[in-house]
Amino acid sequence: MAVTALDPRTALVVIDLQAGIVGARTAPYSAAEVVSRTAELADAFRARGLPVVLVRVSFAPDFGDVPPGRTEAPRSGGGRPEGWDVIVPELAGHAGDITVTKHNWGAFHGTDLDVQLRRRGVTQIVLTGIATSIGVESTARAAYEHGYHVTLATDAMSDLDAEGHRGSVTRVFPRLGETGTTAEILELLAKTHA
C-alpha cells in the first residue's frame, strides 16, 4: 500500500541520524542513502513551514540513564567517542528544527516529543532513520498509540541487516500506518502543501 494522504500539519521525525550511528553498516540502504533522502524530505518540509524533528539518542558519561532491564543480548557500554551523538551535518543547523534527545529505543517515552508535536497542531508524522526495526519501529508504535497518523518513508530508513528492515516494513508497519518511498511522499507533499 502506498501513502495516500498527508495532513495539513504533518511533521518529519528523523530517528538517530547522528555521527555514531551513520557509521554503522546498514542494509538494504547505506546510511549515506538514508541521510540523503532524509535531507531531501527535510528541505521539502521546511520549505512548506512544516516541523522537522531531529531525534538523537544519548546517554550520560557513566551510562547511568541506560534502561536497566535484563537482556540476553550484550549491551554496548562506556567508551563512546566524543561527538557520537551529534546530528549529521546534512540535517543540522536549521534554527526552526526541533531536537529531541532520547535515552530509549523509541522517541516518545521520557521525552517531550508528544508535547512538541501537539503544541504545533501536528496530527501526522513521517518517519525516517536508523535502525528500522529498533528506533524507527519503536517510535512508530508509540506514535500510533498516541493517535498520530503514521507514514513511513521506507527508503529513507535502514537497519543493521536487510531481514530486520524487511520484517518491519512488511509485517509491522502496515498495521501502524502507511508506507511510501521518499519520491512518493515528496510528490504527495507537493500536491497537498503547495
N, C-alpha and C positions, 0 to 999 in steps of 0.2 A: 504494500500500500504506500502510496506517495503522500507527501504532505499536502493537505487540502486548504488550510486556512492559517492566516496569521492575524491575531487580534490587533486592534489599534494600539494597545500598549503591550507590546512584546519585548522582552529583554533577551539579549545574548548572554549566556552564562558559560564562562570558559573555565574548565577544570584543569588545574595543575600544570599549565604550560609555563614552567619555571626551569631555571638553569639545571638543577639537579635531576630533573625528570626527563627533559627532552634529550638528554644524552644517552638514555637507555635504548636498547634495540627494541623496536616495536614492529608489529605486524597486524593487519596486512599493509598498513601505510607507514611510511617513515615518519619520524617526528617532524622532520622538515616539511613534509607534505601537510601534516596536521596544522602546524604553525602557519604555513602559507594560506591554507584555506580558511583558517580561523581569522587571520588578519584581514582577509578579503571580506568575510562576514562582518567583522568588527567595523571596518571602514564604512560599509553599507548601512549598518545600524546607526553609527554616529552621524552620518550624512543626513539621516532622517530624524535625528533627535531622539532616537530610541536608546534605552540604557544598555550599557556594556558592563558586565560584572566579571572581574578577573579574580578567580578563586585560587589561592595558593595554600599549600599545606606547609606547616612549620611547627617546630617543637622547641621547647626550652632547651638550653645547652645541656642540662642534666637529664633530659628526656623525662622529666617528672610529670609532664602533661600527656604522655602517651597512654591510650586506653589500657587499663590494667588486666583485662581478661586473659585467661589461659588460652593458648593456641597451639595447634600441632606444628604449624609452620614456624620456623625460626624467625625471630624479629630482627630487623636491622636496627642496630643501636649505636649511639655515640659516633663520634668522628665524622660528622657531616662537614664537608668543606664550607668555608665562609662563602656566602652568596648562593648556596644551593637552592634557597627558597625565593630567589629574586625572579620576578616575571620576565619572560624573554623580551628583548628589546623590540621585536616586531610588534608587540602588543602594548608595551609600557609607555608611559609618558603622556597620556591624554588626560587633561585636567578633569573632564567630566565623567570619567570612568569610576566605577565603584570597585574597591578592593576589599575582599573578604578573606580573612585568614582562618583556616580550619585546623583542627587537631585530630580529625577522624577521617574516615573514607569519604563520607558524604558532606556536602557543603551547608546543610541546614542545621544539623544538631550542634548546639554550642556556639552558634554564630548569630549575627544579626541579618543574615541573608533575607529571611522572610520579611522582616520589618523594612529593610531597604527596598524590597520589591513592592510591598503593599503601599508604602508611602508614595510611591511613584505610580500607583494605579495599575501595576503590571498584573495581567491575567494569564499570560503565556510566556514560557521560556523556550529558547532554542539552546540546546546543549552541544558543546564540543569539548575535546580534551583528551587527556591520557590519565588513566587507562580505562578503556571502555567498560570492562567487567568489574572495575573496582570503583574509582571515584565518580565516573560518569554514571554508571548504573545506580550506585547508592544515592546520588543526587537526584536522578530521575525518579527513583522510587519515592523519595521524600517529597519531591515536587508534586507528584501525582497525589500523594496522601494529603498534601496541603491544599489541594484543589486547583492547582495550576494546570492549564493545557500544556502538554509537553511535546516538543518537537526535537528530534534527534538527528543531527547532521552526520550521517553515518560515514562519510568520507573525510570528515574533519575530526575524527577520533580514531584512536588505535589502541592496541593492547600489547601486553608483553608476549602474547602469541596469537596467531590468527584464529585458533579454535576458541579462545576466550572471547574475542571480538565477535566472531560469528554466532556464538551461543547467545550473547546479549542481544545482538541485532535481530536474530531470527526468532528467539524464544521469549525473551523478556520484554523488549521494547514495544512490540505490537500490543502488549497488554497495558502499557503505561501511556502511550501516546501515538504519535505519527512519526514516521521516518522519512528522510529525504536526503538527497545529495546537496552539497553546497550550491551547485548550479540551480537545482530546483528551488531551493529556499531563496536564493538571490532573485530568481525570476518572479516568484510569488511576492517577495518583498517589493520589487519594482512595480508590480501591478497594484498592490493594495496599499502601498505607502509612497505614492508618487510625490 
